[in-house]
Amino acid sequence: MATSPKQPRKVVAIDFGTSTTLVAVRPPNGIPEVIAIGAKPGSTLMPSVIDADDLTTVGEDVEEDAAYRSVKSDLTRTESESELVSEEDRSRAVERVRAIIEEALRRAQARVPNLLHDCEVFVGCPALWSGQNRKRLATIIRELGHSVDLGNVLDEPVAAGISWIRDEWLQGGTKPVGDVLVFDPGGGTLDVAYLRVKENKEANLPDISILYADSIAKSGDFVDQLLVEQLCSSSPDLAPLKGEASLRDAARMLKEQLSFNEEARFNAGAPVSRVVSCNQTDLERAIAPFLRDMRLLITNVVKGILLRSEPGITPFEIRTAAIHDFSTVLAPAVNYVVLAGGLSRNPVFESEIQQMFVNANIIKLDNPQEAVVRGLCYGQELVHLNLPRPPISFYARVSYTDNGSLVKEEQCIYEAFSPIFRFEQALASNGNIYKQWECRTPVPATVEFYAVSPTVDDAVPTDSRLVAFRQTGSNRDPVGGGLKSPGPNTSDTFVRLTHKHDPRQLHGHVRFVIYPTAEIAFYGASHHMAARVENWSPTPGNFKIGEHFATSWLPYTLTKGAWVPDMSVGVVHSPTVKSTDK
């Protein structure tokens, strides 16, 4: 008996930003509606601000002298950065984020009754966020009573780009095809994504691939600080007040005014207690360091797609070959640049983008601050797109004998959503770029590789989250030559790969290597195998087998000693995969 296709559900989207928070809703097969949760009539923006000492006071109700800003940055700050983060500080950051999101949803439900009834929730995050950062945010929303997992946390610049692309296709627009660069400067991070759009004539819809996305932890807040330094430089009497919140608030207001005016003035509160002013020339001079970083990030993203799309290419070739020159070859290939995020309204940034992409259509959105939350409303479709990095984690279990006792060690060798490379680091290298793990056990051992679908629920056992690989095509490693079949009659499916490690041999070390092109290699003492995956998709969905080879992942559950497909989560797909054994 055939099962009926899963019906689309209502989608609720949350854009928890460094500066503002937005909520939107999209009925099944409908158009997104951004909900007015701001204090001013019709305003969709709620400030992501909370009272430093009172978690019940959020948004516009917070007094300026008690305001705690940039809560989102606190959530993701790590001990590898300039200051150590205590568990107490981390816990406090989580409480503040929870309070802001809870207030945003409360306001949204007051506007739209039954908003959160029978819905799927999606939330955005910066492109640079690791799996752990995504897990923190997803956990907070789950604790508020909503069914959210890591697959519901989507890259903000990608969502912003999808918002524009979908609107143009569905609402009688230009139906853009080609290469699309998304420029999304928010409050805490500057995100850039590179998308490729093709026409699906059968469905009359766009086919979208995410070729690369990256970000830097500098944006609106950093611009505010640079503007403060400019004000102090032009008015030395302000220098002693450089650290005052009222001066930073004044800089922020000047920045916002300069998005629409050539000059700006603002009466700063105590202890500054004076009118401060700035013009476009002052702003451009002040933010020169940020503009330099912005240009470098954009260049790195555009060049970074080469490492993903051209197997075997090296950073040296990208740096030196004329066919990879940014200004004359790569930038002219960009058809559209979408300006998202509030900071993109400023003429300085628009001018910089236009100079970098002289042939592209510069798309200025009517409401750039709403672009991300509108795009997240298409979350059910976004999760099936090709991601720039694997949404699954790889593990290695090493077994060996030590003084007559069997030892088993398990470690994560690739964390889901981790970048395989950062282009600015890749530029320092001349060889191939990859991320690898190598077994260092000094005695012979058996290494078992397997992949796991990540979840925010630590109580869910690993065996119920295993990812199975199914191969089609004649050029595959037969079961018994390193593949372990999960059950009867599944000779083309494997859950675990077993390799022998023998450090006594010249090439006997077991290794795992993953390349930006999504080529994955497993090396052992007696054999190795490799596959190329052209589409990383993080959640269930149908897949279409390519012309020659395809690999799909089907989560399996261990039931009474046998591997049984877990159809409750469906197929995690990966179309058009080329698989080879060497």
BALUMMI-813978 format. One line per field, with one value per residue (C-alpha): x, y, z; residue number from 1; residue in one letter. Coordinates in Angstrom, 2 decimals, decimal comma. Each point is the difference from the previous one (the first is absolute). Layout:
<rs>
c1: [X  ...]
c2: [Y  ...]
c3: [Z  ...]
nr: [NUM  ...]
rest: [A  ...]
</rs>
This chain:
<rs>
c1: [0,00  1,51  0,49  -1,45  2,57  0,67  -2,16  1,76  -0,52  -0,15  3,47  1,01  3,36  2,14  2,83  1,79  2,52  2,65  -1,94  -3,60  -2,27  -2,74  -2,71  -1,87  -2,58  -0,73  -3,15  0,36  0,92  -0,61  1,92  2,07  -1,42  2,33  -1,84  0,00  1,63  1,61  -1,35  -0,75  -3,17  0,83  3,64  1,29  3,24  0,43  3,38  2,11  0,65  -0,55  0,35  3,41  -1,51  -3,64  -0,75  -3,68  0,72  0,70  0,02  -1,23  -0,90  3,68  1,43  3,09  2,23  -1,03  0,08  2,00  0,69  1,70  -1,36  0,37  3,76  0,20  -1,75  2,75  3,11  2,54  3,02  2,21  -0,79  1,55  -1,82  -0,90  -3,68  -1,10  -2,91  -1,84  0,41  -1,04  -3,07  -0,91  0,33  -2,35  -2,55  0,11  -0,41  -2,89  -1,72  0,31  -1,30  -2,81  -1,13  0,12  -2,19  -2,38  -0,51  -0,42  -2,64  -1,87  -0,22  -0,66  -2,02  0,96  3,22  1,99  -2,69  0,85  3,00  3,63  2,48  3,17  2,64  2,98  3,68  3,20  1,78  3,09  -1,87  1,25  -2,17  0,36  -1,21  -2,98  -0,76  -0,09  -2,55  -2,13  0,03  -1,27  -2,95  -0,74  -0,05  -2,68  -2,17  0,60  1,18  3,29  3,19  3,26  -1,61  -2,34  2,92  0,83  2,65  -1,26  1,58  -1,38  -3,49  0,30  0,92  -2,79  -2,49  0,80  0,28  -3,31  -1,82  1,22  -1,06  -3,33  -1,28  0,49  3,51  3,02  0,52  3,76  2,43  3,77  2,39  -1,29  2,17  -1,80  1,50  -1,49  1,57  -1,82  0,65  2,67  1,16  0,52  -1,25  0,55  -1,47  0,49  -3,03  -0,51  -3,51  -1,16  -3,44  -2,01  -2,28  -2,12  -0,90  0,27  2,09  3,65  2,60  2,37  3,46  1,96  3,56  1,61  -0,82  2,24  -0,02  2,09  -0,92  0,00  -2,89  -2,39  1,40  3,54  -1,01  -1,49  3,30  2,00  -2,35  0,49  3,75  -0,54  -2,15  2,65  2,71  -1,85  -1,06  2,79  -2,20  -2,07  3,00  -0,47  -3,60  1,02  -1,31  -3,36  -3,14  -1,62  2,79  -0,31  -3,78  0,58  2,37  -2,63  -2,65  2,35  0,74  -3,72  -0,71  2,83  -1,80  -2,39  1,77  3,30  0,46  -1,24  -0,34  -1,02  -0,36  1,88  -1,12  1,97  2,86  0,74  -2,89  0,63  -0,85  2,36  0,09  1,44  -0,23  0,51  3,65  0,66  -1,74  1,96  3,25  -0,95  -0,98  2,91  1,31  -3,40  -0,29  3,39  -1,14  -3,28  1,75  2,28  -2,93  -1,92  3,07  0,64  -3,57  0,05  3,36  -0,99  -2,58  2,89  1,24  -3,49  -0,75  3,34  1,59  3,75  0,35  2,50  0,13  3,20  -1,91  -2,79  2,51  2,08  -2,07  -1,47  -3,15  -0,74  0,55  -2,68  -0,53  0,12  -1,42  -1,71  -1,81  -1,50  -1,50  -2,26  -3,38  -1,68  1,07  -2,75  0,42  -1,59  0,26  -0,59  3,60  -0,16  -2,25  2,98  1,26  3,62  -0,58  -2,09  2,76  2,67  -2,06  -0,66  3,73  0,78  -2,76  -0,33  -2,00  -2,42  -3,53  0,07  -3,24  -1,10  -2,80  -2,92  0,34  3,50  -0,33  -2,92  1,82  1,35  -3,25  -1,94  2,50  -0,19  -3,72  1,11  1,88  -1,74  1,62  3,26  0,90  0,09  2,56  3,62  1,96  3,61  1,00  -1,20  -2,97  1,06  2,80  2,59  1,42  2,83  0,03  3,51  0,42  3,37  1,63  2,10  1,72  -2,54  -3,04  -2,30  -0,13  -2,70  0,29  -2,59  0,39  -1,75  2,22  -2,30  -2,71  -3,12  -0,10  3,69  1,68  2,37  2,11  0,09  1,25  2,26  1,84  0,01  1,78  3,09  0,29  1,16  -1,27  -3,43  -2,37  -1,68  -0,85  1,37  0,27  2,69  0,14  3,06  -0,23  3,56  -1,22  -2,19  -3,65  -3,40  -1,65  -3,73  -1,38  -3,62  -2,09  -2,63  -2,85  0,46  -2,76  -0,53  -1,23  3,07  -2,15  -0,67  2,38  2,53  -1,28  -3,36  1,67  2,38  0,11  -0,02  1,53  -1,58  2,07  -1,17  2,17  2,44  3,14  -0,50  1,85  -1,75  -1,25  2,77  2,70  -0,42  -3,76  -2,24  -3,55  -2,69  -2,31  -1,06  -0,49  1,74  3,29  0,09  -0,49  2,47  -0,09  3,60  3,34  2,73  3,68  3,15  2,64  3,57  2,69  2,70  -0,87  1,13  -3,58  -1,68  -1,50  -3,75  -1,13  -3,22  0,13  -2,77  0,52  -1,87  -1,32  -1,86  2,34  0,41  2,78  0,55  3,51  1,22  2,91  -1,59  -2,39  -1,74  -3,18  -1,19  -3,24  -1,00  -3,26  -1,32  -2,92  0,02  -3,61  -0,68  -3,56  -2,34  -1,15  -0,21  3,10  0,58  2,80  2,52  1,01  2,70  0,36  -1,97  0,26  -2,78  -0,01  -2,75  0,01  -0,18  -1,11  1,55  -2,96  0,50  3,49  -1,00  0,17  -3,53  -0,64  -1,41  -2,73  -1,26  2,80  0,06  2,86  2,76  0,95  3,06  -0,70  2,58  2,86  3,02  1,47  3,39  2,25  3,71]
c2: [0,00  3,30  2,61  3,43  2,78  2,06  3,10  3,35  1,63  3,58  1,44  2,43  1,71  1,73  2,37  0,59  2,65  1,88  3,27  -1,03  -3,05  -0,77  -2,66  -1,04  -2,60  -1,75  -2,11  -3,26  0,93  3,67  3,26  1,05  2,67  1,82  0,63  3,47  -0,70  3,42  2,52  2,57  -0,66  -2,10  -0,55  -3,53  0,57  -0,73  1,11  -2,96  1,85  -1,10  1,61  -0,89  -1,03  -0,78  -2,81  0,99  3,37  -0,41  2,13  3,58  -0,10  -0,14  3,27  1,17  -0,01  -3,59  -1,41  -3,14  -0,36  -2,51  -2,96  -2,21  0,54  -1,08  -3,26  -1,07  1,49  -2,77  -0,48  0,18  3,68  2,87  -0,67  -3,14  -0,81  -1,48  -2,42  2,66  2,56  -2,56  -0,91  3,66  0,52  -2,93  1,44  3,39  -1,51  -2,13  3,05  2,03  -2,78  -0,81  3,64  0,18  -3,11  1,30  3,21  -1,96  -2,26  3,03  1,19  -3,40  -2,35  -3,69  1,05  -2,85  -2,67  -2,81  1,72  -0,54  2,51  1,19  2,38  1,69  0,14  1,52  -2,03  -0,45  -1,70  -3,44  -2,96  0,82  3,57  -1,20  -2,54  2,68  2,07  -3,01  -1,21  3,35  -0,05  -3,63  0,86  2,56  -2,91  -0,15  -2,99  1,27  -1,85  0,90  -0,40  2,90  2,42  1,49  2,41  3,59  1,21  -3,02  0,72  3,62  -1,07  -2,56  2,68  2,15  -2,91  -1,55  3,33  0,71  -3,43  -0,29  3,55  0,73  1,41  -0,47  -3,71  0,45  -2,73  0,08  0,78  1,96  1,56  0,87  2,82  -0,05  2,37  -0,42  1,32  -2,52  -1,80  0,75  -3,01  -0,69  -2,91  -1,09  -1,69  -1,45  0,00  -2,16  -0,29  -3,14  0,16  -2,97  1,49  3,65  0,60  0,88  -2,69  1,58  -1,12  1,60  0,06  1,70  2,16  1,66  2,87  2,10  0,99  3,70  2,11  2,61  -0,02  0,24  2,93  1,73  -0,35  1,32  2,98  0,67  0,13  2,41  2,28  0,01  0,71  2,98  1,30  -0,73  1,07  -3,14  -2,31  -0,43  -1,13  -2,59  -2,93  1,55  -1,79  3,32  0,74  -3,46  0,48  3,36  -1,61  -2,62  2,65  1,99  -3,15  -0,66  3,60  -0,14  -2,82  2,66  3,36  1,58  1,41  -1,10  1,61  -1,50  1,37  -2,51  -0,69  0,42  0,05  1,10  2,50  1,67  -0,16  -2,14  0,00  -1,92  -0,07  -2,67  0,93  -0,32  -3,38  -1,34  1,11  -1,53  -3,42  -0,43  -3,03  -1,65  0,67  -1,64  -3,11  0,04  0,00  -2,82  -2,13  0,50  -0,82  -3,12  -1,23  0,52  -1,75  -2,61  -1,51  -1,19  -2,24  -1,51  -0,35  -0,91  -3,23  0,18  3,76  1,55  3,42  0,68  -0,40  2,23  2,68  -0,05  -1,22  2,74  -2,09  0,43  3,76  1,60  3,31  -1,21  -3,54  -0,97  3,20  0,48  -3,50  1,21  0,92  1,43  1,43  0,08  2,62  -1,34  1,18  3,51  1,13  -0,63  3,07  2,29  1,49  -0,71  -3,76  0,14  1,96  -2,49  -2,94  1,73  0,60  -3,66  -1,37  2,48  -2,39  -1,30  1,13  1,50  -0,97  2,44  -1,60  2,12  -1,39  -1,49  -0,65  -2,35  -2,02  -2,70  -0,69  -0,13  -2,47  -2,17  -0,39  -2,20  -2,19  -3,16  0,59  1,47  -3,19  -1,90  2,31  -0,82  1,17  1,22  -2,41  -3,41  0,04  -3,33  -0,92  -2,68  -2,23  -2,52  -2,94  -1,39  -3,50  -1,49  -2,26  1,46  -2,43  -2,68  2,24  1,21  3,81  1,93  3,73  2,18  3,54  2,53  0,61  2,52  2,04  0,73  3,45  0,68  1,87  -2,26  3,05  3,76  1,57  2,54  -2,92  -1,97  2,87  -0,69  -3,47  -1,16  -3,60  -1,57  1,16  -2,58  -0,95  -3,31  -2,37  -2,66  -2,93  0,41  -3,32  -1,45  -3,63  -1,76  0,87  -0,15  3,32  0,20  3,15  1,05  3,14  1,38  2,43  2,70  0,92  2,39  -2,90  -1,59  -2,82  -1,37  -2,98  0,03  -3,27  1,59  2,87  -1,97  1,07  -2,79  0,38  -1,70  -0,25  -0,65  -0,75  -2,78  1,71  -0,59  -1,88  -3,38  -0,89  -1,76  2,19  2,65  0,55  -1,31  -0,72  1,15  -2,91  -2,65  0,82  3,36  -0,72  3,53  1,63  0,49  1,68  -0,52  -0,21  -2,14  0,51  -1,66  2,24  -1,28  2,59  -2,55  0,48  3,02  0,95  -1,87  2,89  0,38  3,48  1,88  2,94  2,35  2,59  3,26  -1,71  -2,46  -2,83  -2,32  -2,58  -2,84  -1,43  -3,23  -2,40  -2,32  2,21  3,33  1,37  3,45  1,65  3,44  1,48  2,89  0,84  0,15  0,22  -0,07  -1,30  -2,61  0,21  -1,91  -0,24  -0,58  -2,31  1,51  -1,38  -2,33  -0,12  1,19  -0,30  0,63  -0,17  -1,80  0,10  -3,52  -1,23  -3,02  -2,28  -3,48  -0,18  0,99  3,28  1,22  3,17  2,74  1,25  2,51  2,34  -0,94  0,22  2,51  0,49  0,64  -0,02  -0,24  -1,62  -1,49  -2,93  -1,56  -2,62  -0,03]
c3: [0,00  -1,03  2,65  -0,60  -0,33  3,08  -0,04  0,49  3,37  1,13  0,54  2,75  -0,53  2,62  -0,93  3,30  -0,96  1,91  -0,33  -0,65  0,13  -2,53  -0,28  -3,14  -0,96  -3,27  -0,48  -1,99  -3,60  0,86  0,12  3,06  2,30  2,37  3,27  1,55  3,38  0,44  2,50  -2,71  -2,03  -3,06  0,98  -0,56  1,93  3,69  1,40  1,17  3,23  3,59  3,39  1,38  3,36  -0,79  -2,45  -0,14  -1,63  -3,71  -3,14  -0,03  3,71  1,00  1,32  -1,90  3,08  0,82  -3,55  -0,71  -3,72  -2,30  1,96  -3,08  -0,01  3,65  -0,86  -2,39  1,57  0,59  2,21  -3,09  -0,27  1,93  3,27  1,88  0,30  3,30  0,28  1,97  -2,80  -2,61  2,04  0,38  -3,76  -0,64  2,44  -1,73  -3,47  1,23  1,52  -3,23  -2,26  2,45  0,03  -3,81  -0,27  2,67  -1,97  -3,24  1,53  1,29  -3,61  -1,57  2,25  -0,24  -1,73  1,50  -0,34  -2,44  -1,58  -0,87  1,43  -1,74  1,33  -1,64  0,93  -1,43  -2,66  2,18  2,88  0,96  0,88  3,70  -0,48  -2,04  2,69  2,72  -1,91  -0,95  3,60  1,27  -2,39  0,82  3,72  -0,83  -1,11  -3,75  -2,00  -1,41  -0,87  -1,74  -3,42  0,88  0,51  -3,41  -1,29  0,02  -3,27  -1,83  1,38  -1,12  -3,52  -0,19  1,09  -3,02  -2,46  1,07  -0,05  -3,53  -1,24  1,80  -0,24  -3,70  0,25  -2,24  0,80  0,47  -1,03  0,33  2,83  2,98  2,72  3,25  2,08  3,50  2,55  3,33  3,46  1,00  -3,15  -3,67  -1,99  -3,68  -1,98  -3,61  -1,59  -3,46  -1,47  -2,89  -1,53  0,68  -3,01  1,03  3,38  -1,14  3,11  0,61  0,78  2,51  1,16  2,82  -1,30  2,98  3,00  2,55  2,46  2,35  3,55  -0,88  -1,20  1,44  3,54  -1,36  -2,23  3,07  1,85  -2,97  -0,19  3,72  -0,60  -2,90  2,17  2,73  -2,56  -1,47  3,46  2,51  2,91  -0,64  0,46  3,78  -0,73  -2,60  2,04  0,89  -1,18  -0,93  -2,50  -1,56  -0,24  -1,67  -2,52  -0,79  -0,59  -2,26  -2,00  -0,50  -1,06  -2,53  -1,79  -1,32  0,44  -0,96  3,51  3,44  3,42  3,33  3,52  2,14  3,56  3,21  0,70  -3,61  0,11  -3,33  -3,69  -2,06  -3,79  -2,93  -3,81  -2,65  -0,50  3,75  0,04  -2,96  1,59  3,35  -1,35  -2,40  2,01  -0,23  -3,73  -0,50  1,91  -1,94  -3,37  1,10  1,20  -3,24  -2,08  2,09  -0,42  -3,77  -0,33  2,57  -2,33  -2,19  2,81  0,23  -3,68  -1,62  1,31  0,40  -0,29  2,40  1,65  -1,95  -3,28  1,28  0,99  -3,16  -2,97  -2,17  -0,52  3,72  0,23  2,15  -1,79  -3,60  0,23  3,25  0,95  -3,52  0,31  2,83  -1,46  3,10  3,35  2,62  2,73  3,18  3,61  1,30  -0,40  -3,76  -0,34  0,47  -3,29  0,95  -0,14  -3,15  -1,73  1,08  -1,28  -3,32  -0,50  0,66  -2,26  -2,86  -2,21  2,62  0,71  3,50  1,74  2,71  1,99  1,19  3,53  0,26  3,74  -0,74  -2,67  2,33  1,85  -3,28  -1,41  3,11  -0,71  -2,91  2,46  -1,18  -3,39  1,25  1,85  -3,30  -1,57  -0,55  3,04  -0,09  2,77  1,22  2,43  1,52  2,40  -0,69  2,75  0,25  2,44  0,50  1,47  0,96  2,57  2,82  2,39  -0,81  0,52  -2,75  -0,18  -1,86  -0,58  -1,74  -1,25  -2,22  -3,02  -1,69  1,73  -2,04  -1,64  0,65  -2,87  -1,89  -0,74  0,53  -3,19  1,68  1,62  -3,22  -1,74  2,10  -1,52  -3,40  0,12  0,07  2,75  2,19  3,56  1,20  2,92  0,39  2,39  2,26  1,84  0,13  -0,31  -2,58  0,39  -1,61  -0,83  -0,57  -1,66  0,22  -0,38  2,36  -0,50  2,71  2,42  2,89  2,14  1,57  1,38  -3,48  -0,40  -2,82  -1,46  -0,75  -1,87  -2,21  -3,63  -2,55  -3,45  -3,00  -3,16  -3,54  -3,01  -0,79  1,28  3,71  2,68  0,55  3,46  1,85  -1,50  2,66  -0,05  2,76  -1,14  2,44  -0,78  -2,49  -3,67  0,33  -1,72  -1,39  3,39  2,80  3,38  1,10  -1,79  1,56  -0,79  1,31  1,59  -0,06  0,85  -0,94  -3,67  -2,02  -0,87  2,77  1,95  -0,14  -1,13  -0,61  -2,43  -1,07  -2,73  -0,78  -3,15  2,30  -0,93  2,97  0,24  2,49  -0,08  1,58  -0,07  -2,58  -1,97  -0,16  -1,48  -1,03  -1,02  -1,16  1,28  -2,03  2,26  3,79  1,15  3,74  0,31  -1,49  -3,60  -3,25  -2,16  -3,67  -1,06  -2,38  -3,36  1,31  3,74  2,98  3,73  2,48  3,76  1,80  3,83  1,41  3,42  1,69  0,75  1,50  -1,41  -3,53  -1,87  -0,77  -2,05  2,20  -2,34  2,56  -1,03  -3,68  -2,44  0,40  -3,60  -2,06  -3,75  -2,75  1,88  -1,67  1,91  -0,69  1,58  -0,42]
nr: [1  2  3  4  5  6  7  8  9  10  11  12  13  14  15  16  17  18  19  20  21  22  23  24  25  26  27  28  29  30  31  32  33  34  35  36  37  38  39  40  41  42  43  44  45  46  47  48  49  50  51  52  53  54  55  56  57  58  59  60  61  62  63  64  65  66  67  68  69  70  71  72  73  74  75  76  77  78  79  80  81  82  83  84  85  86  87  88  89  90  91  92  93  94  95  96  97  98  99  100  101  102  103  104  105  106  107  108  109  110  111  112  113  114  115  116  117  118  119  120  121  122  123  124  125  126  127  128  129  130  131  132  133  134  135  136  137  138  139  140  141  142  143  144  145  146  147  148  149  150  151  152  153  154  155  156  157  158  159  160  161  162  163  164  165  166  167  168  169  170  171  172  173  174  175  176  177  178  179  180  181  182  183  184  185  186  187  188  189  190  191  192  193  194  195  196  197  198  199  200  201  202  203  204  205  206  207  208  209  210  211  212  213  214  215  216  217  218  219  220  221  222  223  224  225  226  227  228  229  230  231  232  233  234  235  236  237  238  239  240  241  242  243  244  245  246  247  248  249  250  251  252  253  254  255  256  257  258  259  260  261  262  263  264  265  266  267  268  269  270  271  272  273  274  275  276  277  278  279  280  281  282  283  284  285  286  287  288  289  290  291  292  293  294  295  296  297  298  299  300  301  302  303  304  305  306  307  308  309  310  311  312  313  314  315  316  317  318  319  320  321  322  323  324  325  326  327  328  329  330  331  332  333  334  335  336  337  338  339  340  341  342  343  344  345  346  347  348  349  350  351  352  353  354  355  356  357  358  359  360  361  362  363  364  365  366  367  368  369  370  371  372  373  374  375  376  377  378  379  380  381  382  383  384  385  386  387  388  389  390  391  392  393  394  395  396  397  398  399  400  401  402  403  404  405  406  407  408  409  410  411  412  413  414  415  416  417  418  419  420  421  422  423  424  425  426  427  428  429  430  431  432  433  434  435  436  437  438  439  440  441  442  443  444  445  446  447  448  449  450  451  452  453  454  455  456  457  458  459  460  461  462  463  464  465  466  467  468  469  470  471  472  473  474  475  476  477  478  479  480  481  482  483  484  485  486  487  488  489  490  491  492  493  494  495  496  497  498  499  500  501  502  503  504  505  506  507  508  509  510  511  512  513  514  515  516  517  518  519  520  521  522  523  524  525  526  527  528  529  530  531  532  533  534  535  536  537  538  539  540  541  542  543  544  545  546  547  548  549  550  551  552  553  554  555  556  557  558  559  560  561  562  563  564  565  566  567  568  569  570  571  572  573  574  575  576  577  578  579  580  581  582]
rest: [M  A  T  S  P  K  Q  P  R  K  V  V  A  I  D  F  G  T  S  T  T  L  V  A  V  R  P  P  N  G  I  P  E  V  I  A  I  G  A  K  P  G  S  T  L  M  P  S  V  I  D  A  D  D  L  T  T  V  G  E  D  V  E  E  D  A  A  Y  R  S  V  K  S  D  L  T  R  T  E  S  E  S  E  L  V  S  E  E  D  R  S  R  A  V  E  R  V  R  A  I  I  E  E  A  L  R  R  A  Q  A  R  V  P  N  L  L  H  D  C  E  V  F  V  G  C  P  A  L  W  S  G  Q  N  R  K  R  L  A  T  I  I  R  E  L  G  H  S  V  D  L  G  N  V  L  D  E  P  V  A  A  G  I  S  W  I  R  D  E  W  L  Q  G  G  T  K  P  V  G  D  V  L  V  F  D  P  G  G  G  T  L  D  V  A  Y  L  R  V  K  E  N  K  E  A  N  L  P  D  I  S  I  L  Y  A  D  S  I  A  K  S  G  D  F  V  D  Q  L  L  V  E  Q  L  C  S  S  S  P  D  L  A  P  L  K  G  E  A  S  L  R  D  A  A  R  M  L  K  E  Q  L  S  F  N  E  E  A  R  F  N  A  G  A  P  V  S  R  V  V  S  C  N  Q  T  D  L  E  R  A  I  A  P  F  L  R  D  M  R  L  L  I  T  N  V  V  K  G  I  L  L  R  S  E  P  G  I  T  P  F  E  I  R  T  A  A  I  H  D  F  S  T  V  L  A  P  A  V  N  Y  V  V  L  A  G  G  L  S  R  N  P  V  F  E  S  E  I  Q  Q  M  F  V  N  A  N  I  I  K  L  D  N  P  Q  E  A  V  V  R  G  L  C  Y  G  Q  E  L  V  H  L  N  L  P  R  P  P  I  S  F  Y  A  R  V  S  Y  T  D  N  G  S  L  V  K  E  E  Q  C  I  Y  E  A  F  S  P  I  F  R  F  E  Q  A  L  A  S  N  G  N  I  Y  K  Q  W  E  C  R  T  P  V  P  A  T  V  E  F  Y  A  V  S  P  T  V  D  D  A  V  P  T  D  S  R  L  V  A  F  R  Q  T  G  S  N  R  D  P  V  G  G  G  L  K  S  P  G  P  N  T  S  D  T  F  V  R  L  T  H  K  H  D  P  R  Q  L  H  G  H  V  R  F  V  I  Y  P  T  A  E  I  A  F  Y  G  A  S  H  H  M  A  A  R  V  E  N  W  S  P  T  P  G  N  F  K  I  G  E  H  F  A  T  S  W  L  P  Y  T  L  T  K  G  A  W  V  P  D  M  S  V  G  V  V  H  S  P  T  V  K  S  T  D  K]
</rs>
